[in-house]
């Protein structure tokens, strides 16, 4: 949500900045030709693409072309162009700005995906460390669940054993809602009943869905997840599946330890 709000801010700020830039360059329009002003608008569009995303950059590119026409080409303060070379400057600015918007926003998206992948990998690495830690199962699962909810596009997470009893849950869902009925596929995290027509980047179900936890081909529990409406990429699905595998291993190891201790107790 934070990224979405920031994009909306730039969606309005970018075109406004293009207008302000056009006004600021008015004192210089008698010094040089209008085509020389296109570099300033291009720089603005590239900056907005980097920080505000694709649509903010596109609206800034269009506003930049109109600002150039209205403030810096004759006849001034009219959306008309008298000189042929000013027409070329206008068309060139519009085209180059839209290209810069497309390329800049794609770079921003790639950087965001890379950061998300690193964060997800760090959560998985930390979860592996929980296997070597001592302590109660609930405490270790709580650490994993909190990290998953903070990093993946999840509104809530819960872990249940084979009896259906919740071992741990994020605060929102703890004891408040029943376990979801929908089941996720164990290889893609897509809804089983809609698997064939589901997109790999679709958000996880907001109404909740469950994933069977298995360790060494033996069922050990369930991982319940509620999506927050943000799309989850195929790579993020794989990382979340890896995290589910670690949770399953942690439950299975704890069950084995409890069984061994029970057998060792004198009767």
SERO-4910 file (N, C-alpha, C, O; in steps of 0.05 Angstrom, whole numbers):
BEGIN
 pado doro    nc1    nc2    nc3   cac1   cac2   cac3    cc1    cc2    cc3    oc1    oc2    oc3
  Unk    A     16    -24      0      0      0      0     17     25      0     10     45    -12
  Unk    A     39     24     13     57     47     14     66     54    -14     66     78    -21
  Unk    A     75     34    -30     84     39    -57     62     51    -74     66     68    -90
  Unk    A     37     41    -70     14     50    -86      8     80    -79      4     95    -98
  Unk    A      9     87    -54      4    115    -46     25    133    -58     19    155    -67
  Unk    A     50    124    -57     72    141    -68     68    145    -98     73    167   -108
  Unk    A     60    124   -112     55    126   -141     33    147   -147     35    162   -166
  Unk    A     12    147   -130     -9    166   -134      0    194   -130     -9    213   -144
  Unk    A     18    198   -111     29    225   -106     44    234   -131     41    257   -139
  Unk    A     61    217   -142     76    225   -165     58    228   -190     65    242   -209
  Unk    A     36    213   -190     17    215   -213      6    244   -215      1    254   -237
  Unk    A      3    257   -192     -6    285   -193     17    305   -193     15    326   -206
  Unk    A     39    298   -179     62    316   -177     77    319   -203     87    340   -209
  Unk    A     78    297   -219     94    298   -244     83    318   -264     97    336   -272
  Unk    A     57    317   -271     46    337   -289     47    365   -278     52    384   -293
  Unk    A     43    368   -252     45    395   -240     74    405   -242     78    429   -248
  Unk    A     93    388   -238    121    396   -241    127    404   -270    143    423   -275
  Unk    A    115    391   -289    119    398   -317    108    426   -323    121    441   -338
  Unk    A     85    433   -312     74    459   -315     92    481   -302     97    502   -314
  Unk    A    100    475   -277    118    493   -263    144    498   -278    154    520   -280
  Unk    A    155    476   -290    179    479   -305    175    496   -329    192    513   -336
  Unk    A    152    493   -343    147    510   -366    145    539   -358    156    556   -373
  Unk    A    132    545   -336    131    573   -326    158    583   -319    165    606   -325
  Unk    A    175    567   -306    201    575   -298    219    582   -322    237    598   -320
  Unk    A    214    569   -345    231    573   -368    222    596   -386    235    603   -405
  Unk    A    199    608   -379    188    630   -395    208    653   -399    210    663   -421
  Unk    A    223    662   -378    242    684   -382    264    677   -402    277    695   -412
  Unk    A    268    652   -408    290    644   -426    280    639   -455    297    633   -472
  Unk    A    254    642   -460    245    634   -487    254    653   -509    253    647   -532
  Unk    A    263    678   -501    273    696   -521    303    693   -525    314    705   -543
  Unk    A    316    676   -509    345    672   -510    352    650   -529    373    651   -543
  Unk    A    336    628   -530    342    605   -547    317    594   -559    295    602   -552
  Unk    A    320    575   -577    297    563   -590    284    542   -571    296    533   -552
  Unk    A    259    536   -577    243    519   -559    254    491   -557    251    478   -536
  Unk    A    267    482   -579    277    454   -578    298    450   -556    301    427   -547
  Unk    A    312    471   -549    332    468   -528    320    463   -500    334    454   -482
  Unk    A    294    470   -497    281    466   -471    272    436   -467    265    428   -445
  Unk    A    273    421   -489    263    393   -487    280    377   -468    270    358   -456
  Unk    A    306    383   -465    323    367   -448    314    369   -418    316    349   -404
  Unk    A    305    393   -410    296    396   -383    271    379   -378    269    366   -357
  Unk    A    253    379   -397    229    363   -394    235    333   -395    222    317   -381
  Unk    A    254    325   -411    262    297   -412    274    288   -385    268    266   -375
  Unk    A    291    305   -374    303    299   -348    281    295   -327    283    277   -310
  Unk    A    261    312   -327    239    311   -308    223    284   -312    217    271   -292
  Unk    A    218    277   -336    203    252   -342    218    228   -332    207    209   -321
  Unk    A    245    227   -337    261    205   -328    261    203   -298    259    181   -287
  Unk    A    263    226   -284    262    226   -255    235    216   -244    235    200   -225
  Unk    A    213    224   -256    187    215   -247    184    185   -253    172    171   -237
  Unk    A    194    175   -276    193    147   -282    207    130   -261    198    109   -253
  Unk    A    230    141   -251    246    126   -232    232    124   -205    233    103   -192
  Unk    A    219    146   -196    207    147   -170    177    142   -169    167    133   -149
  Unk    A    163    147   -191    134    146   -190    122    124   -207     98    118   -205
  Unk    A    138    111   -224    126     89   -239    117     97   -267    119    120   -275
  Unk    A    105     77   -281     98     80   -309     77    102   -314     82    120   -330
  Unk    A     55    100   -300     33    119   -306     40    147   -298     32    166   -312
  Unk    A     54    151   -277     62    178   -269     81    189   -290     80    213   -297
  Unk    A     98    172   -301    117    181   -322    102    188   -348    109    208   -361
  Unk    A     82    172   -355     67    177   -380     52    204   -378     53    220   -396
  Unk    A     39    208   -355     24    234   -352     43    257   -351     37    279   -361
  Unk    A     67    253   -340     87    275   -340     97    280   -368    101    304   -375
  Unk    A    101    259   -384    110    263   -411     89    279   -427     97    297   -442
  Unk    A     64    272   -425     43    287   -440     41    316   -430     38    334   -446
  Unk    A     42    319   -404     41    347   -393     65    363   -401     63    387   -406
  Unk    A     88    350   -404    112    364   -412    110    374   -441    117    397   -447
  Unk    A     99    358   -458     95    366   -486     76    390   -488     80    409   -502
  Unk    A     54    388   -472     35    410   -473     46    435   -460     41    457   -469
  Unk    A     62    432   -439     74    455   -426     94    469   -445     95    493   -446
  Unk    A    109    453   -460    128    464   -479    112    480   -500    120    502   -507
  Unk    A     91    469   -510     74    482   -530     62    508   -520     62    528   -533
  Unk    A     50    506   -496     35    529   -485     52    552   -476     46    575   -482
  Unk    A     74    546   -463     91    568   -451    115    576   -468    123    599   -467
  Unk    A    125    558   -485    152    563   -496    152    563   -527    174    568   -538
  Unk    A    130    558   -540    130    560   -569    109    581   -578     88    584   -565
  Unk    A    115    594   -599     97    615   -610     74    602   -625     78    582   -638
  Unk    A     49    612   -623     41    635   -606     39    626   -577     28    605   -571
  Unk    A     50    643   -559     51    636   -531     23    635   -518      5    649   -526
  Unk    A     21    618   -498     -3    614   -482    -27    606   -499    -50    613   -494
  Unk    A    -21    591   -520    -41    578   -536    -31    551   -544     -7    547   -549
  Unk    A    -50    532   -546    -42    505   -555    -41    504   -585    -56    490   -598
  Unk    A    -23    519   -596    -18    520   -625     11    525   -630     25    536   -612
  Unk    A     21    517   -653     49    520   -660     52    534   -687     41    524   -707
  Unk    A     67    556   -688     69    572   -712     92    562   -730     90    562   -754
  Unk    A    115    555   -717    139    549   -732    142    519   -736    135    503   -719
  Unk    A    153    512   -760    157    484   -766    176    470   -747    171    448   -739
  Unk    A    198    484   -740    218    471   -723    207    467   -695    216    450   -680
  Unk    A    188    484   -687    175    481   -661    157    456   -661    154    442   -641
  Unk    A    145    451   -684    128    426   -686    146    402   -683    139    382   -669
  Unk    A    170    402   -695    188    380   -692    197    377   -663    199    354   -653
  Unk    A    202    399   -650    210    398   -622    188    386   -604    193    371   -586
  Unk    A    163    394   -610    140    384   -595    136    354   -599    134    339   -579
  Unk    A    136    345   -624    133    317   -630    156    301   -619    152    279   -608
  Unk    A    180    312   -622    204    298   -611    203    295   -581    210    274   -570
  Unk    A    195    316   -567    193    315   -538    172    295   -529    177    279   -511
  Unk    A    149    295   -543    128    276   -535    137    247   -539    133    230   -522
  Unk    A    149    242   -562    158    214   -568    181    205   -549    179    183   -538
  Unk    A    201    222   -546    224    215   -529    215    213   -500    226    196   -485
  Unk    A    197    230   -491    188    229   -463    173    203   -458    176    191   -437
  Unk    A    155    195   -477    141    170   -473    160    146   -473    155    127   -458
  Unk    A    180    147   -490    200    125   -490    215    125   -464    219    103   -453
  Unk    A    223    148   -454    237    149   -429    219    139   -406    229    126   -387
  Unk    A    193    146   -407    175    137   -387    173    106   -387    173     94   -366
  Unk    A    171     94   -411    169     65   -412    194     51   -402    192     33   -386
  Unk    A    217     60   -412    242     48   -404    248     52   -374    257     34   -361
  Unk    A    244     77   -365    250     83   -337    232     68   -318    242     59   -297
  Unk    A    206     65   -324    188     51   -306    195     21   -306    192      9   -285
  Unk    A    204     10   -328    211    -18   -328    235    -23   -310    237    -43   -296
  Unk    A    254     -4   -311    278     -7   -294    269     -6   -265    279    -22   -248
  Unk    A    251     12   -258    241     15   -231    228    -11   -222    232    -20   -199
  Unk    A    212    -23   -240    199    -48   -233    219    -71   -229    215    -87   -211
  Unk    A    240    -72   -245    260    -93   -242    275    -89   -216    281   -109   -202
  Unk    A    281    -65   -209    295    -59   -183    277    -67   -160    286    -79   -140
  Unk    A    251    -61   -162    232    -68   -140    230    -98   -138    229   -109   -116
  Unk    A    229   -112   -161    227   -142   -160    253   -154   -148    251   -173   -132
  Unk    A    276   -142   -154    301   -152   -143    302   -148   -113    310   -166    -98
  Unk    A    293   -125   -103    292   -120    -75    273   -139    -60    280   -149    -39
  Unk    A    250   -144    -73    231   -163    -61    242   -191    -60    239   -205    -40
  Unk    A    256   -199    -81    268   -226    -82    289   -229    -60    291   -250    -47
  Unk    A    305   -208    -56    325   -209    -35    312   -211     -7    322   -226     10
  Unk    A    291   -196     -3    277   -196     23    265   -223     28    266   -234     50
  Unk    A    253   -235      7    240   -261     10    261   -283     16    257   -300     33
  Unk    A    284   -281      2    306   -300      6    317   -298     35    324   -318     47
  Unk    A    318   -274     45    327   -269     73    308   -282     93    316   -293    113
  Unk    A    281   -280     88    262   -293    105    265   -323    105    264   -336    127
  Unk    A    270   -334     82    274   -363     80    300   -371     95    300   -391    109
  Unk    A    321   -355     91    346   -361    105    343   -360    135    353   -377    149
  Unk    A    328   -340    145    324   -338    173    307   -362    184    311   -371    206
  Unk    A    288   -370    167    271   -393    175    288   -418    177    283   -435    195
  Unk    A    307   -422    160    325   -445    162    340   -444    188    345   -465    201
  Unk    A    348   -420    197    361   -418    223    344   -426    246    355   -435    267
  Unk    A    317   -424    243    300   -432    265    300   -462    269    294   -472    291
  Unk    A    308   -477    248    310   -507    251    332   -514    271    330   -535    284
  Unk    A    353   -498    272    376   -504    290    372   -492    318    387   -498    336
  Unk    A    352   -475    321    349   -462    347    334   -480    366    319   -498    359
  Unk    A    339   -475    391    324   -488    412    300   -470    420    300   -447    413
  Unk    A    282   -481    435    259   -466    443    233   -479    435    233   -499    421
  Unk    A    211   -467    443    185   -479    438    178   -477    408    188   -459    394
  Unk    A    161   -495    399    152   -494    371    137   -468    365    141   -456    344
  Unk    A    120   -460    384    104   -436    380    121   -411    376    116   -394    359
  Unk    A    143   -409    392    160   -385    390    174   -385    363    177   -363    351
  Unk    A    184   -408    354    198   -408    329    179   -404    305    186   -390    286
  Unk    A    155   -416    307    136   -411    286    127   -382    285    122   -370    264
  Unk    A    125   -369    309    117   -341    310    137   -324    295    129   -305    282
  Unk    A    163   -329    299    183   -314    285    180   -316    255    183   -296    240
  Unk    A    175   -341    245    172   -345    217    147   -332    206    148   -319    185
  Unk    A    125   -335    220     99   -323    211    101   -293    210     91   -281    191
  Unk    A    112   -281    230    115   -251    231    131   -241    208    125   -221    195
  Unk    A    154   -255    202    171   -247    180    157   -251    153    160   -234    135
  Unk    A    142   -273    150    128   -278    125    107   -257    120    104   -247     98
  Unk    A     92   -250    141     70   -230    137     82   -202    131     69   -187    117
  Unk    A    105   -196    142    117   -170    138    130   -168    110    133   -146    100
  Unk    A    137   -190     98    152   -190     73    136   -198     48    138   -185     27
  Unk    A    119   -218     51    103   -227     28     76   -212     28     69   -200     48
  Unk    A     62   -212      5     36   -197      4     14   -213     18     -4   -224      6
  Unk    A     16   -214     45     -2   -229     61    -16   -211     82     -2   -195     94
  Unk    A    -42   -214     85    -56   -200    106    -54   -215    133    -54   -203    154
  Unk    A    -53   -242    131    -52   -258    156    -41   -286    149    -43   -295    126
  Unk    A    -30   -299    169    -19   -326    166    -26   -342    191    -26   -331    213
  Unk    A    -32   -367    187    -36   -385    210    -25   -412    204    -24   -420    180
  Unk    A    -16   -427    224     -6   -454    221    -22   -473    239    -26   -467    262
  Unk    A    -32   -495    227    -48   -514    242    -35   -542    240    -21   -548    221
  Unk    A    -39   -558    261    -30   -585    260    -51   -603    247    -71   -592    237
  Unk    A    -46   -629    246    -64   -647    231    -92   -649    244   -111   -657    231
  Unk    A    -94   -642    270   -120   -643    283   -136   -617    277   -160   -616    284
  Unk    A   -124   -598    265   -137   -573    260   -132   -551    281   -142   -529    278
  Unk    A   -118   -558    302   -112   -539    323    -91   -519    313    -71   -527    301
  Unk    A    -95   -493    318    -76   -473    310    -52   -473    328    -54   -470    352
  Unk    A    -29   -475    315     -4   -474    330      5   -445    334     16   -438    355
  Unk    A      0   -429    314      7   -400    315     -9   -386    294    -17   -398    273
  Unk    A    -14   -360    298    -29   -344    279    -21   -315    282    -14   -307    304
  Unk    A    -22   -300    260    -17   -272    262    -40   -259    278    -62   -270    278
  Unk    A    -35   -236    290    -55   -224    308    -83   -221    296   -103   -224    310
  Unk    A    -84   -213    271   -111   -208    259   -129   -232    259   -153   -230    264
  Unk    A   -117   -256    254   -133   -280    250   -134   -298    275   -150   -317    275
  Unk    A   -119   -292    295   -117   -310    318   -143   -313    332   -153   -295    345
  Unk    A   -155   -337    329   -180   -343    343   -204   -328    332   -225   -328    345
  Unk    A   -202   -315    309   -224   -298    300   -240   -310    277   -264   -307    275
  Unk    A   -226   -325    259   -240   -336    236   -234   -366    234   -213   -375    243
  Unk    A   -252   -381    222   -247   -409    219   -226   -414    197   -219   -395    182
  Unk    A   -216   -438    196   -196   -444    175   -210   -442    148   -233   -451    145
  Unk    A   -196   -432    128   -208   -429    101   -212   -456     89   -198   -476     94
  Unk    A   -232   -458     71   -238   -483     58   -223   -487     32   -216   -509     24
  Unk    A   -216   -465     19   -202   -467     -7   -174   -478     -3   -161   -472     17
  Unk    A   -166   -495    -22   -140   -508    -20   -122   -498    -43   -130   -496    -66
  Unk    A    -96   -493    -36    -77   -484    -56    -61   -508    -66    -55   -527    -51
  Unk    A    -53   -507    -91    -36   -528   -103     -9   -526    -90      2   -505    -86
  Unk    A      3   -549    -85     29   -550    -71     53   -543    -89     75   -541    -79
  Unk    A     48   -539   -115     71   -533   -132     70   -504   -143     90   -493   -151
  Unk    A     46   -491   -142     43   -465   -154     30   -445   -135     31   -421   -140
  Unk    A     18   -454   -113      2   -437    -95    -22   -425   -109    -32   -404   -100
  Unk    A    -31   -437   -130    -56   -429   -143    -79   -444   -132    -76   -466   -121
  Unk    A   -103   -433   -134   -127   -447   -125   -131   -472   -141   -131   -471   -166
  Unk    A   -135   -495   -128   -137   -520   -142   -161   -520   -162   -158   -530   -184
  Unk    A   -184   -510   -153   -208   -511   -169   -206   -492   -193   -221   -495   -212
  Unk    A   -188   -472   -192   -185   -453   -214   -157   -454   -226   -148   -435   -239
  Unk    A   -143   -476   -222   -115   -478   -229   -110   -472   -259    -91   -458   -266
  Unk    A   -127   -483   -276   -122   -481   -305   -124   -453   -315   -110   -446   -334
  Unk    A   -141   -436   -303   -146   -410   -314   -135   -388   -295   -142   -364   -299
  Unk    A   -119   -395   -276   -108   -375   -257    -82   -364   -268    -66   -379   -281
  Unk    A    -77   -339   -262    -51   -326   -270    -31   -330   -248    -38   -329   -224
  Unk    A     -6   -334   -255     15   -338   -235     20   -313   -219     31   -316   -197
  Unk    A     13   -290   -229     18   -265   -214     -7   -255   -199     -7   -232   -190
  Unk    A    -28   -272   -198    -52   -263   -185    -48   -262   -154    -31   -277   -143
  Unk    A    -62   -244   -141    -59   -243   -111    -69   -268    -98    -86   -283   -110
  Unk    A    -59   -274    -75    -70   -296    -59    -98   -289    -50   -104   -265    -47
  Unk    A   -116   -308    -46   -144   -302    -39   -147   -286    -14   -136   -293      7
  Unk    A   -162   -264    -16   -166   -247      8   -184   -262     28   -182   -256     52
  Unk    A   -201   -280     19   -218   -295     37   -204   -319     50   -215   -333     67
  Unk    A   -179   -323     42   -162   -344     55   -161   -370     39   -181   -377     25
  Unk    A   -139   -383     41   -136   -410     29   -115   -425     45   -100   -413     60
  Unk    A   -115   -451     42    -97   -467     58    -79   -484     41    -86   -492     19
  Unk    A    -55   -489     51    -35   -506     37    -28   -529     55    -21   -525     78
  Unk    A    -29   -553     44    -22   -577     59      8   -577     64     24   -574     46
  Unk    A     16   -581     89     44   -583     97     52   -612     98     40   -628    112
  Unk    A     74   -619     83     83   -647     83    113   -647     88    128   -629     79
  Unk    A    122   -668    102    151   -672    106    157   -701    102    146   -719    115
  Unk    A    175   -706     82    181   -734     75    156   -749     67    152   -772     76
  Unk    A    139   -736     51    114   -748     40     95   -755     63     77   -772     59
  Unk    A     98   -742     86     79   -747    108     65   -721    115     79   -702    121
  Unk    A     39   -720    116     25   -695    123     30   -689    153     29   -706    170
  Unk    A     37   -663    158     42   -655    185     25   -631    194     25   -624    217
  Unk    A     11   -619    175     -6   -596    183    -15   -580    159    -15   -589    137
  Unk    A    -23   -555    166    -34   -537    145    -23   -509    149    -20   -500    172
  Unk    A    -18   -495    127    -11   -467    127    -33   -451    115    -39   -454     91
  Unk    A    -46   -434    131    -69   -418    122    -58   -390    116    -44   -377    132
  Unk    A    -65   -380     92    -56   -353     84    -80   -337     74    -98   -347     62
  Unk    A    -79   -310     80    -98   -291     70    -83   -270     55    -65   -257     66
  Unk    A    -90   -266     29    -76   -246     13    -85   -217     20   -107   -214     31
  Unk    A    -68   -198     14    -75   -170     20    -82   -155     -6    -84   -130     -5
  Unk    A    -87   -169    -28    -95   -156    -53    -72   -149    -71    -77   -142    -94
  Unk    A    -48   -151    -62    -24   -144    -79    -16   -169    -94    -14   -191    -83
  Unk    A    -11   -167   -121     -3   -190   -136     23   -203   -125     40   -189   -114
  Unk    A     25   -229   -128     49   -243   -119     61   -257   -143     47   -272   -157
  Unk    A     86   -252   -148    100   -262   -172    105   -292   -169    103   -304   -147
  Unk    A    112   -304   -192    119   -333   -192    143   -338   -174    144   -358   -160
  Unk    A    163   -320   -174    186   -324   -157    179   -322   -128    189   -338   -111
  Unk    A    161   -304   -121    152   -301    -93    137   -326    -84    138   -334    -61
  Unk    A    121   -337   -102    107   -362    -96    126   -384    -89    122   -400    -71
  Unk    A    148   -386   -105    168   -407    -99    181   -403    -72    185   -422    -57
  Unk    A    187   -378    -65    199   -372    -39    180   -379    -17    188   -389      4
  Unk    A    155   -373    -21    134   -379      0    131   -409      3    127   -419     25
  Unk    A    133   -424    -19    131   -453    -18    156   -464     -3    153   -483     12
  Unk    A    179   -452     -7    203   -460      8    199   -455     37    207   -472     54
  Unk    A    187   -433     44    182   -426     72    162   -446     84    165   -455    107
  Unk    A    142   -454     68    123   -474     78    137   -501     83    130   -515    102
  Unk    A    156   -508     66    171   -533     70    187   -532     96    190   -552    109
  Unk    A    199   -509    102    214   -506    127    196   -508    151    203   -521    171
  Unk    A    172   -496    149    152   -498    171    144   -528    175    142   -537    198
  Unk    A    140   -542    153    134   -570    156    156   -586    169    151   -603    186
  Unk    A    181   -580    161    204   -594    173    206   -588    203    212   -605    219
  Unk    A    200   -563    211    202   -555    239    180   -569    255    186   -578    277
  Unk    A    156   -572    244    135   -586    258    142   -615    261    138   -627    282
  Unk    A    151   -627    239    158   -656    239    180   -662    259    179   -681    274
  Unk    A    201   -645    260    223   -649    278    214   -647    307    222   -663    324
  Unk    A    197   -628    313    186   -624    340    169   -648    348    171   -658    371
  Unk    A    153   -658    330    137   -681    336    154   -706    342    148   -722    359
  Unk    A    176   -709    327    194   -731    332    208   -729    359    210   -749    373
  Unk    A    216   -705    366    229   -701    391    210   -706    414    217   -719    434
  Unk    A    185   -697    411    165   -702    432    159   -732    435    156   -742    457
  Unk    A    158   -746    412    153   -775    413    176   -789    426    172   -808    441
  Unk    A    201   -781    419    224   -794    431    225   -790    462    231   -808    477
  Unk    A    220   -765    470    220   -759    499    198   -775    513    202   -783    536
  Unk    A    176   -778    500    154   -793    512    161   -822    516    154   -835    536
  Unk    A    175   -833    496    183   -861    498    205   -866    519    207   -887    531
  Unk    A    222   -845    523    244   -847    542    235   -844    571    250   -852    590
  Unk    A    212   -832    575    202   -829    603    196   -856    616    183   -872    603
  Unk    A    205   -859    640    199   -885    654    170   -888    660    155   -869    665
  Unk    A    161   -912    657    133   -918    662    129   -929    691    107   -935    699
***
